[in-house]
């Protein structure tokens, strides 16, 4: 009799634990498919914020890299990871942009300065400081034109009460 009670309690515990098991795999797949459809409709690089039906918020960082047959896949993955974190860092912590305009004027001729050439260059520099941790690769896929690999990284945004 004790053995039967033990088996019944064991079966009940397995059923109980199965009901409350955490499954983020299905949610990850649906978010990945949504971002892929969104990218194929309108390609973009950078950060987007998403909210699921359950009310969970995610920050998604999308990086498109031109395919290079000479680049090893682990190097390409590392480049995509660093760029995704840089996009997320710029979104979360902001960035500083400085601009410098250089105008160069030259004259043609020795004594006649009627012919002048003016060229200009504009230098833009963007800097950002900070740290964004916990970015996880959600999915990667080939772009519609098959010239780029698209990497999607994501992080759940915690709501503090």
Secondary structure, 3 states (H helix, E strand, C coil): CHHHHHHHHHHHHHHHHHHCCCCCHHHHHHHHHHHHHHHHHCCCCEEEEEECCCCCEEEEEEEEEECCCCCCHHHHHHHHHHHHHHHHHHHHHCCEEEEEEEEEEEEECCCCCCEEEEEEEEEEEEECCCCCCCCEEEEEEECCCCCEEEEEEEEEECCCC
